[in-house]
């Protein structure tokens, strides 16, 4: 979030005011890679300049987020949090060819993994998928009979679903 970045005093060279290119294009691949790389590098630089978890927690306490998020971030820090893509697309593709999927993660594949683990427990469990972005279209296609996708009205995935 740019508000948090600004509050931490991140140098302007880490500005995240990008335009969003079309998913599935080469420009999207570059954007996605730079976005995650930029955040990871920014956190390393803040750490090297002495920014402590307490500094980040203080900024987060002033930000408009649920209070338990601070606890989650502290836990993640204690476990060695790094900001990395879900799938390292620089080494190999995740295999999904759907144009709405991000290069670093196909949420449809994540849904398939969840479905596989649920099928051992209770294959008839109803799944409700919440998502608004273009990257949420592929996982919505993986849902079965009796499952639901619940986007907000007039967001990218809503428009894509209505067109199909």
VEXDORO-541145 format. One record per atom (N, C-alpha, C): residue number from 1; residue in one letter; atom name; x, y, z. Coordinates in steps of 0.05 Angstrom, whole numbers, plus 5000, padded with zeros to 4 digits. Layout:
N
<rec NUM,A,CA,<X,Y,Z>>;
...
END
This chain:
164
<rec 1,X,N,<5017,4977,5000>>;
<rec 1,X,CA,<5000,5000,5000>>;
<rec 1,X,C,<5018,5025,5000>>;
<rec 2,X,N,<5012,5043,4982>>;
<rec 2,X,CA,<5029,5067,4980>>;
<rec 2,X,C,<5029,5084,5006>>;
<rec 3,X,N,<5006,5084,5021>>;
<rec 3,X,CA,<5005,5099,5046>>;
<rec 3,X,C,<5026,5089,5065>>;
<rec 4,X,N,<5028,5063,5068>>;
<rec 4,X,CA,<5047,5051,5087>>;
<rec 4,X,C,<5075,5057,5077>>;
<rec 5,X,N,<5080,5054,5051>>;
<rec 5,X,CA,<5107,5059,5039>>;
<rec 5,X,C,<5115,5088,5045>>;
<rec 6,X,N,<5096,5107,5041>>;
<rec 6,X,CA,<5102,5135,5046>>;
<rec 6,X,C,<5108,5140,5076>>;
<rec 7,X,N,<5092,5128,5093>>;
<rec 7,X,CA,<5096,5131,5122>>;
<rec 7,X,C,<5123,5121,5132>>;
<rec 8,X,N,<5133,5100,5119>>;
<rec 8,X,CA,<5159,5088,5126>>;
<rec 8,X,C,<5182,5104,5115>>;
<rec 9,X,N,<5177,5124,5099>>;
<rec 9,X,CA,<5198,5141,5088>>;
<rec 9,X,C,<5214,5127,5066>>;
<rec 10,X,N,<5201,5111,5050>>;
<rec 10,X,CA,<5214,5097,5028>>;
<rec 10,X,C,<5222,5117,5007>>;
<rec 11,X,N,<5247,5116,4997>>;
<rec 11,X,CA,<5256,5135,4976>>;
<rec 11,X,C,<5238,5135,4952>>;
<rec 12,X,N,<5236,5158,4938>>;
<rec 12,X,CA,<5218,5160,4914>>;
<rec 12,X,C,<5226,5140,4892>>;
<rec 13,X,N,<5251,5130,4893>>;
<rec 13,X,CA,<5259,5110,4872>>;
<rec 13,X,C,<5242,5085,4874>>;
<rec 14,X,N,<5228,5081,4896>>;
<rec 14,X,CA,<5211,5058,4899>>;
<rec 14,X,C,<5181,5064,4894>>;
<rec 15,X,N,<5176,5085,4879>>;
<rec 15,X,CA,<5149,5093,4873>>;
<rec 15,X,C,<5134,5070,4860>>;
<rec 16,X,N,<5109,5066,4868>>;
<rec 16,X,CA,<5093,5044,4857>>;
<rec 16,X,C,<5070,5055,4841>>;
<rec 17,X,N,<5073,5079,4831>>;
<rec 17,X,CA,<5052,5091,4814>>;
<rec 17,X,C,<5055,5082,4785>>;
<rec 18,X,N,<5049,5057,4780>>;
<rec 18,X,CA,<5050,5046,4753>>;
<rec 18,X,C,<5023,5047,4739>>;
<rec 19,X,N,<5023,5046,4713>>;
<rec 19,X,CA,<4999,5041,4699>>;
<rec 19,X,C,<4997,5010,4698>>;
<rec 20,X,N,<4973,4999,4695>>;
<rec 20,X,CA,<4970,4970,4694>>;
<rec 20,X,C,<4967,4961,4665>>;
<rec 21,X,N,<4987,4946,4656>>;
<rec 21,X,CA,<4985,4936,4628>>;
<rec 21,X,C,<4965,4913,4627>>;
<rec 22,X,N,<4959,4905,4603>>;
<rec 22,X,CA,<4940,4883,4598>>;
<rec 22,X,C,<4951,4856,4608>>;
<rec 23,X,N,<4936,4841,4624>>;
<rec 23,X,CA,<4945,4814,4632>>;
<rec 23,X,C,<4950,4796,4608>>;
<rec 24,X,N,<4971,4779,4611>>;
<rec 24,X,CA,<4977,4760,4589>>;
<rec 24,X,C,<4997,4771,4569>>;
<rec 25,X,N,<5004,4797,4571>>;
<rec 25,X,CA,<5022,4809,4552>>;
<rec 25,X,C,<5051,4808,4563>>;
<rec 26,X,N,<5070,4812,4546>>;
<rec 26,X,CA,<5098,4813,4555>>;
<rec 26,X,C,<5102,4836,4575>>;
<rec 27,X,N,<5089,4858,4570>>;
<rec 27,X,CA,<5090,4881,4589>>;
<rec 27,X,C,<5080,4873,4616>>;
<rec 28,X,N,<5058,4857,4617>>;
<rec 28,X,CA,<5047,4848,4643>>;
<rec 28,X,C,<5068,4830,4657>>;
<rec 29,X,N,<5081,4813,4643>>;
<rec 29,X,CA,<5102,4796,4655>>;
<rec 29,X,C,<5123,4813,4669>>;
<rec 30,X,N,<5132,4833,4654>>;
<rec 30,X,CA,<5153,4851,4665>>;
<rec 30,X,C,<5143,4866,4689>>;
<rec 31,X,N,<5118,4877,4687>>;
<rec 31,X,CA,<5106,4892,4709>>;
<rec 31,X,C,<5104,4875,4734>>;
<rec 32,X,N,<5094,4851,4730>>;
<rec 32,X,CA,<5089,4833,4753>>;
<rec 32,X,C,<5116,4826,4766>>;
<rec 33,X,N,<5136,4820,4750>>;
<rec 33,X,CA,<5162,4813,4761>>;
<rec 33,X,C,<5174,4837,4776>>;
<rec 34,X,N,<5172,4861,4764>>;
<rec 34,X,CA,<5183,4885,4777>>;
<rec 34,X,C,<5169,4892,4803>>;
<rec 35,X,N,<5142,4888,4803>>;
<rec 35,X,CA,<5126,4894,4827>>;
<rec 35,X,C,<5136,4878,4851>>;
<rec 36,X,N,<5138,4852,4848>>;
<rec 36,X,CA,<5147,4835,4870>>;
<rec 36,X,C,<5176,4840,4877>>;
<rec 37,X,N,<5193,4843,4857>>;
<rec 37,X,CA,<5221,4848,4862>>;
<rec 37,X,C,<5225,4875,4876>>;
<rec 38,X,N,<5210,4895,4868>>;
<rec 38,X,CA,<5212,4921,4880>>;
<rec 38,X,C,<5204,4920,4909>>;
<rec 39,X,N,<5183,4907,4916>>;
<rec 39,X,CA,<5174,4905,4944>>;
<rec 39,X,C,<5195,4890,4961>>;
<rec 40,X,N,<5205,4868,4950>>;
<rec 40,X,CA,<5225,4852,4965>>;
<rec 40,X,C,<5250,4869,4970>>;
<rec 41,X,N,<5260,4883,4950>>;
<rec 41,X,CA,<5283,4900,4952>>;
<rec 41,X,C,<5278,4923,4972>>;
<rec 42,X,N,<5255,4935,4970>>;
<rec 42,X,CA,<5248,4957,4988>>;
<rec 42,X,C,<5249,4948,5017>>;
<rec 43,X,N,<5238,4924,5023>>;
<rec 43,X,CA,<5238,4914,5051>>;
<rec 43,X,C,<5267,4909,5060>>;
<rec 44,X,N,<5284,4898,5042>>;
<rec 44,X,CA,<5312,4893,5049>>;
<rec 44,X,C,<5326,4920,5056>>;
<rec 45,X,N,<5320,4940,5039>>;
<rec 45,X,CA,<5333,4966,5044>>;
<rec 45,X,C,<5324,4979,5070>>;
<rec 46,X,N,<5298,4978,5075>>;
<rec 46,X,CA,<5288,4988,5101>>;
<rec 46,X,C,<5302,4974,5124>>;
<rec 47,X,N,<5304,4948,5123>>;
<rec 47,X,CA,<5317,4932,5144>>;
<rec 47,X,C,<5346,4941,5147>>;
<rec 48,X,N,<5361,4944,5125>>;
<rec 48,X,CA,<5389,4952,5126>>;
<rec 48,X,C,<5393,4980,5137>>;
<rec 49,X,N,<5373,4997,5135>>;
<rec 49,X,CA,<5375,5024,5146>>;
<rec 49,X,C,<5365,5026,5175>>;
<rec 50,X,N,<5359,5003,5187>>;
<rec 50,X,CA,<5351,5002,5215>>;
<rec 50,X,C,<5322,5003,5221>>;
<rec 51,X,N,<5305,5001,5200>>;
<rec 51,X,CA,<5276,5000,5205>>;
<rec 51,X,C,<5270,4974,5220>>;
<rec 52,X,N,<5257,4977,5242>>;
<rec 52,X,CA,<5251,4954,5259>>;
<rec 52,X,C,<5222,4946,5256>>;
<rec 53,X,N,<5216,4922,5265>>;
<rec 53,X,CA,<5188,4913,5264>>;
<rec 53,X,C,<5170,4932,5280>>;
<rec 54,X,N,<5181,4943,5301>>;
<rec 54,X,CA,<5165,4962,5317>>;
<rec 54,X,C,<5158,4987,5301>>;
<rec 55,X,N,<5177,4996,5283>>;
<rec 55,X,CA,<5171,5019,5266>>;
<rec 55,X,C,<5148,5013,5246>>;
<rec 56,X,N,<5150,4989,5235>>;
<rec 56,X,CA,<5129,4980,5216>>;
<rec 56,X,C,<5102,4977,5231>>;
<rec 57,X,N,<5103,4966,5255>>;
<rec 57,X,CA,<5079,4962,5271>>;
<rec 57,X,C,<5066,4990,5278>>;
<rec 58,X,N,<5083,5009,5284>>;
<rec 58,X,CA,<5073,5036,5291>>;
<rec 58,X,C,<5059,5048,5267>>;
<rec 59,X,N,<5070,5045,5243>>;
<rec 59,X,CA,<5057,5055,5219>>;
<rec 59,X,C,<5031,5041,5214>>;
<rec 60,X,N,<5031,5015,5217>>;
<rec 60,X,CA,<5007,4999,5213>>;
<rec 60,X,C,<4985,5006,5233>>;
<rec 61,X,N,<4993,5013,5257>>;
<rec 61,X,CA,<4973,5021,5277>>;
<rec 61,X,C,<4958,5047,5270>>;
<rec 62,X,N,<4972,5064,5254>>;
<rec 62,X,CA,<4960,5089,5245>>;
<rec 62,X,C,<4944,5085,5219>>;
<rec 63,X,N,<4948,5062,5207>>;
<rec 63,X,CA,<4934,5058,5181>>;
<rec 63,X,C,<4906,5046,5185>>;
<rec 64,X,N,<4888,5050,5166>>;
<rec 64,X,CA,<4861,5041,5169>>;
<rec 64,X,C,<4857,5011,5162>>;
<rec 65,X,N,<4868,4994,5179>>;
<rec 65,X,CA,<4866,4965,5175>>;
<rec 65,X,C,<4856,4951,5201>>;
<rec 66,X,N,<4847,4927,5198>>;
<rec 66,X,CA,<4838,4912,5221>>;
<rec 66,X,C,<4862,4907,5240>>;
<rec 67,X,N,<4858,4911,5266>>;
<rec 67,X,CA,<4880,4908,5286>>;
<rec 67,X,C,<4895,4881,5286>>;
<rec 68,X,N,<4882,4860,5278>>;
<rec 68,X,CA,<4895,4833,5279>>;
<rec 68,X,C,<4916,4830,5256>>;
<rec 69,X,N,<4914,4848,5236>>;
<rec 69,X,CA,<4934,4847,5215>>;
<rec 69,X,C,<4962,4852,5226>>;
<rec 70,X,N,<4964,4870,5245>>;
<rec 70,X,CA,<4990,4876,5258>>;
<rec 70,X,C,<5002,4850,5270>>;
<rec 71,X,N,<4985,4835,5284>>;
<rec 71,X,CA,<4994,4810,5296>>;
<rec 71,X,C,<5004,4790,5275>>;
<rec 72,X,N,<4989,4789,5253>>;
<rec 72,X,CA,<4997,4771,5231>>;
<rec 72,X,C,<5024,4779,5219>>;
<rec 73,X,N,<5028,4805,5216>>;
<rec 73,X,CA,<5053,4815,5205>>;
<rec 73,X,C,<5076,4809,5224>>;
<rec 74,X,N,<5072,4813,5250>>;
<rec 74,X,CA,<5093,4806,5270>>;
<rec 74,X,C,<5100,4777,5269>>;
<rec 75,X,N,<5080,4760,5267>>;
<rec 75,X,CA,<5084,4731,5265>>;
<rec 75,X,C,<5100,4724,5240>>;
<rec 76,X,N,<5092,4736,5218>>;
<rec 76,X,CA,<5106,4731,5192>>;
<rec 76,X,C,<5135,4740,5194>>;
<rec 77,X,N,<5140,4763,5207>>;
<rec 77,X,CA,<5167,4773,5210>>;
<rec 77,X,C,<5184,4753,5226>>;
<rec 78,X,N,<5172,4744,5248>>;
<rec 78,X,CA,<5186,4725,5265>>;
<rec 78,X,C,<5194,4699,5251>>;
<rec 79,X,N,<5178,4692,5230>>;
<rec 79,X,CA,<5183,4668,5215>>;
<rec 79,X,C,<5201,4674,5190>>;
<rec 80,X,N,<5210,4700,5187>>;
<rec 80,X,CA,<5228,4707,5165>>;
<rec 80,X,C,<5213,4715,5139>>;
<rec 81,X,N,<5193,4731,5142>>;
<rec 81,X,CA,<5177,4740,5119>>;
<rec 81,X,C,<5194,4752,5097>>;
<rec 82,X,N,<5189,4744,5072>>;
<rec 82,X,CA,<5200,4757,5048>>;
<rec 82,X,C,<5177,4760,5029>>;
<rec 83,X,N,<5177,4780,5013>>;
<rec 83,X,CA,<5156,4784,4993>>;
<rec 83,X,C,<5165,4772,4967>>;
<rec 84,X,N,<5153,4750,4960>>;
<rec 84,X,CA,<5161,4735,4936>>;
<rec 84,X,C,<5136,4727,4920>>;
<rec 85,X,N,<5139,4722,4894>>;
<rec 85,X,CA,<5116,4711,4879>>;
<rec 85,X,C,<5108,4684,4889>>;
<rec 86,X,N,<5083,4677,4886>>;
<rec 86,X,CA,<5073,4650,4894>>;
<rec 86,X,C,<5087,4628,4878>>;
<rec 87,X,N,<5092,4634,4853>>;
<rec 87,X,CA,<5105,4615,4835>>;
<rec 87,X,C,<5128,4630,4822>>;
<rec 88,X,N,<5153,4619,4823>>;
<rec 88,X,CA,<5176,4632,4811>>;
<rec 88,X,C,<5175,4628,4781>>;
<rec 89,X,N,<5162,4647,4767>>;
<rec 89,X,CA,<5159,4645,4738>>;
<rec 89,X,C,<5184,4650,4723>>;
<rec 90,X,N,<5206,4659,4737>>;
<rec 90,X,CA,<5232,4662,4723>>;
<rec 90,X,C,<5245,4636,4718>>;
<rec 91,X,N,<5237,4615,4732>>;
<rec 91,X,CA,<5248,4588,4728>>;
<rec 91,X,C,<5231,4570,4710>>;
<rec 92,X,N,<5205,4572,4713>>;
<rec 92,X,CA,<5187,4557,4697>>;
<rec 92,X,C,<5159,4568,4698>>;
<rec 93,X,N,<5142,4561,4679>>;
<rec 93,X,CA,<5115,4570,4679>>;
<rec 93,X,C,<5098,4553,4698>>;
<rec 94,X,N,<5077,4565,4709>>;
<rec 94,X,CA,<5059,4549,4726>>;
<rec 94,X,C,<5041,4531,4709>>;
<rec 95,X,N,<5041,4535,4683>>;
<rec 95,X,CA,<5028,4517,4665>>;
<rec 95,X,C,<5000,4525,4655>>;
<rec 96,X,N,<4987,4544,4669>>;
<rec 96,X,CA,<4961,4553,4660>>;
<rec 96,X,C,<4964,4572,4636>>;
<rec 97,X,N,<4947,4568,4617>>;
<rec 97,X,CA,<4948,4584,4593>>;
<rec 97,X,C,<4926,4606,4592>>;
<rec 98,X,N,<4910,4608,4613>>;
<rec 98,X,CA,<4888,4627,4613>>;
<rec 98,X,C,<4900,4656,4613>>;
<rec 99,X,N,<4891,4673,4595>>;
<rec 99,X,CA,<4903,4699,4592>>;
<rec 99,X,C,<4899,4718,4616>>;
<rec 100,X,N,<4880,4711,4634>>;
<rec 100,X,CA,<4876,4729,4657>>;
<rec 100,X,C,<4894,4722,4681>>;
<rec 101,X,N,<4909,4700,4679>>;
<rec 101,X,CA,<4926,4691,4701>>;
<rec 101,X,C,<4952,4708,4702>>;
<rec 102,X,N,<4960,4713,4727>>;
<rec 102,X,CA,<4985,4727,4731>>;
<rec 102,X,C,<5008,4708,4726>>;
<rec 103,X,N,<5031,4718,4717>>;
<rec 103,X,CA,<5054,4700,4711>>;
<rec 103,X,C,<5064,4686,4736>>;
<rec 104,X,N,<5062,4699,4760>>;
<rec 104,X,CA,<5073,4687,4784>>;
<rec 104,X,C,<5053,4668,4798>>;
<rec 105,X,N,<5027,4669,4790>>;
<rec 105,X,CA,<5008,4652,4804>>;
<rec 105,X,C,<4983,4648,4788>>;
<rec 106,X,N,<4975,4624,4786>>;
<rec 106,X,CA,<4948,4618,4774>>;
<rec 106,X,C,<4931,4610,4798>>;
<rec 107,X,N,<4912,4627,4804>>;
<rec 107,X,CA,<4894,4621,4827>>;
<rec 107,X,C,<4876,4597,4821>>;
<rec 108,X,N,<4872,4591,4795>>;
<rec 108,X,CA,<4857,4567,4788>>;
<rec 108,X,C,<4872,4542,4797>>;
<rec 109,X,N,<4898,4541,4795>>;
<rec 109,X,CA,<4914,4519,4804>>;
<rec 109,X,C,<4913,4517,4834>>;
<rec 110,X,N,<4913,4540,4848>>;
<rec 110,X,CA,<4910,4540,4877>>;
<rec 110,X,C,<4883,4528,4885>>;
<rec 111,X,N,<4862,4536,4871>>;
<rec 111,X,CA,<4835,4525,4876>>;
<rec 111,X,C,<4835,4495,4872>>;
<rec 112,X,N,<4848,4485,4850>>;
<rec 112,X,CA,<4849,4456,4845>>;
<rec 112,X,C,<4863,4442,4868>>;
<rec 113,X,N,<4884,4453,4879>>;
<rec 113,X,CA,<4898,4441,4902>>;
<rec 113,X,C,<4880,4440,4926>>;
<rec 114,X,N,<4865,4461,4931>>;
<rec 114,X,CA,<4846,4462,4954>>;
<rec 114,X,C,<4825,4441,4950>>;
<rec 115,X,N,<4814,4439,4925>>;
<rec 115,X,CA,<4793,4420,4919>>;
<rec 115,X,C,<4803,4391,4923>>;
<rec 116,X,N,<4828,4386,4915>>;
<rec 116,X,CA,<4840,4359,4919>>;
<rec 116,X,C,<4842,4352,4948>>;
<rec 117,X,N,<4850,4372,4965>>;
<rec 117,X,CA,<4852,4366,4993>>;
<rec 117,X,C,<4825,4362,5006>>;
<rec 118,X,N,<4805,4377,4997>>;
<rec 118,X,CA,<4778,4375,5008>>;
<rec 118,X,C,<4764,4349,4999>>;
<rec 119,X,N,<4771,4339,4975>>;
<rec 119,X,CA,<4758,4315,4966>>;
<rec 119,X,C,<4763,4291,4984>>;
<rec 120,X,N,<4785,4292,4998>>;
<rec 120,X,CA,<4791,4270,5017>>;
<rec 120,X,C,<4774,4273,5042>>;
<rec 121,X,N,<4768,4298,5050>>;
<rec 121,X,CA,<4752,4303,5074>>;
<rec 121,X,C,<4722,4300,5068>>;
<rec 122,X,N,<4713,4318,5051>>;
<rec 122,X,CA,<4685,4320,5045>>;
<rec 122,X,C,<4681,4331,5017>>;
<rec 123,X,N,<4679,4314,4997>>;
<rec 123,X,CA,<4678,4323,4969>>;
<rec 123,X,C,<4654,4341,4962>>;
<rec 124,X,N,<4633,4341,4979>>;
<rec 124,X,CA,<4609,4356,4974>>;
<rec 124,X,C,<4609,4383,4987>>;
<rec 125,X,N,<4631,4391,4999>>;
<rec 125,X,CA,<4632,4417,5012>>;
<rec 125,X,C,<4628,4439,4991>>;
<rec 126,X,N,<4611,4458,4998>>;
<rec 126,X,CA,<4607,4481,4981>>;
<rec 126,X,C,<4630,4501,4983>>;
<rec 127,X,N,<4639,4510,4960>>;
<rec 127,X,CA,<4661,4529,4960>>;
<rec 127,X,C,<4649,4556,4951>>;
<rec 128,X,N,<4657,4577,4965>>;
<rec 128,X,CA,<4649,4605,4957>>;
<rec 128,X,C,<4675,4620,4952>>;
<rec 129,X,N,<4678,4630,4928>>;
<rec 129,X,CA,<4702,4644,4920>>;
<rec 129,X,C,<4696,4674,4918>>;
<rec 130,X,N,<4712,4690,4933>>;
<rec 130,X,CA,<4709,4719,4932>>;
<rec 130,X,C,<4733,4730,4917>>;
<rec 131,X,N,<4728,4747,4897>>;
<rec 131,X,CA,<4750,4759,4882>>;
<rec 131,X,C,<4739,4779,4862>>;
<rec 132,X,N,<4755,4800,4857>>;
<rec 132,X,CA,<4746,4821,4840>>;
<rec 132,X,C,<4764,4826,4816>>;
<rec 133,X,N,<4789,4817,4816>>;
<rec 133,X,CA,<4807,4824,4795>>;
<rec 133,X,C,<4806,4805,4771>>;
<rec 134,X,N,<4819,4812,4750>>;
<rec 134,X,CA,<4820,4794,4726>>;
<rec 134,X,C,<4831,4767,4733>>;
<rec 135,X,N,<4851,4766,4751>>;
<rec 135,X,CA,<4863,4741,4759>>;
<rec 135,X,C,<4844,4723,4775>>;
<rec 136,X,N,<4820,4732,4781>>;
<rec 136,X,CA,<4801,4716,4795>>;
<rec 136,X,C,<4782,4702,4776>>;
<rec 137,X,N,<4785,4706,4750>>;
<rec 137,X,CA,<4767,4693,4731>>;
<rec 137,X,C,<4774,4664,4728>>;
<rec 138,X,N,<4799,4657,4724>>;
<rec 138,X,CA,<4808,4629,4721>>;
<rec 138,X,C,<4798,4612,4744>>;
<rec 139,X,N,<4803,4620,4770>>;
<rec 139,X,CA,<4793,4603,4791>>;
<rec 139,X,C,<4763,4600,4792>>;
<rec 140,X,N,<4749,4620,4783>>;
<rec 140,X,CA,<4719,4617,4782>>;
<rec 140,X,C,<4711,4596,4763>>;
<rec 141,X,N,<4727,4591,4742>>;
<rec 141,X,CA,<4721,4570,4723>>;
<rec 141,X,C,<4725,4542,4734>>;
<rec 142,X,N,<4740,4540,4756>>;
<rec 142,X,CA,<4747,4514,4768>>;
<rec 142,X,C,<4726,4505,4788>>;
<rec 143,X,N,<4707,4523,4795>>;
<rec 143,X,CA,<4686,4516,4815>>;
<rec 143,X,C,<4667,4496,4803>>;
<rec 144,X,N,<4655,4480,4820>>;
<rec 144,X,CA,<4636,4459,4810>>;
<rec 144,X,C,<4607,4467,4816>>;
<rec 145,X,N,<4590,4448,4809>>;
<rec 145,X,CA,<4561,4451,4814>>;
<rec 145,X,C,<4557,4456,4844>>;
<rec 146,X,N,<4541,4475,4851>>;
<rec 146,X,CA,<4536,4481,4880>>;
<rec 146,X,C,<4556,4500,4892>>;
<rec 147,X,N,<4577,4507,4878>>;
<rec 147,X,CA,<4597,4527,4887>>;
<rec 147,X,C,<4589,4554,4877>>;
<rec 148,X,N,<4600,4575,4889>>;
<rec 148,X,CA,<4593,4602,4882>>;
<rec 148,X,C,<4618,4620,4879>>;
<rec 149,X,N,<4616,4639,4860>>;
<rec 149,X,CA,<4635,4660,4858>>;
<rec 149,X,C,<4620,4686,4864>>;
<rec 150,X,N,<4632,4703,4881>>;
<rec 150,X,CA,<4618,4727,4890>>;
<rec 150,X,C,<4635,4752,4886>>;
<rec 151,X,N,<4636,4762,4861>>;
<rec 151,X,CA,<4650,4787,4857>>;
<rec 151,X,C,<4631,4811,4864>>;
<rec 152,X,N,<4644,4834,4869>>;
<rec 152,X,CA,<4627,4858,4871>>;
<rec 152,X,C,<4618,4866,4843>>;
<rec 153,X,N,<4597,4881,4842>>;
<rec 153,X,CA,<4586,4889,4816>>;
<rec 153,X,C,<4605,4910,4803>>;
<rec 154,X,N,<4608,4909,4777>>;
<rec 154,X,CA,<4623,4929,4761>>;
<rec 154,X,C,<4653,4929,4768>>;
<rec 155,X,N,<4664,4907,4774>>;
<rec 155,X,CA,<4693,4904,4777>>;
<rec 155,X,C,<4703,4886,4754>>;
<rec 156,X,N,<4729,4885,4749>>;
<rec 156,X,CA,<4739,4870,4725>>;
<rec 156,X,C,<4728,4842,4722>>;
<rec 157,X,N,<4728,4826,4743>>;
<rec 157,X,CA,<4719,4798,4740>>;
<rec 157,X,C,<4689,4797,4735>>;
<rec 158,X,N,<4674,4815,4747>>;
<rec 158,X,CA,<4645,4817,4742>>;
<rec 158,X,C,<4640,4821,4712>>;
<rec 159,X,N,<4654,4840,4701>>;
<rec 159,X,CA,<4651,4846,4672>>;
<rec 159,X,C,<4658,4822,4655>>;
<rec 160,X,N,<4680,4808,4662>>;
<rec 160,X,CA,<4688,4785,4647>>;
<rec 160,X,C,<4668,4762,4649>>;
<rec 161,X,N,<4657,4758,4672>>;
<rec 161,X,CA,<4636,4737,4676>>;
<rec 161,X,C,<4611,4744,4660>>;
<rec 162,X,N,<4603,4769,4661>>;
<rec 162,X,CA,<4580,4778,4646>>;
<rec 162,X,C,<4583,4774,4616>>;
<rec 163,X,N,<4607,4778,4606>>;
<rec 163,X,CA,<4613,4775,4577>>;
<rec 163,X,C,<4613,4746,4569>>;
<rec 164,X,N,<4617,4728,4588>>;
<rec 164,X,CA,<4618,4699,4582>>;
<rec 164,X,C,<4592,4686,4590>>;
END
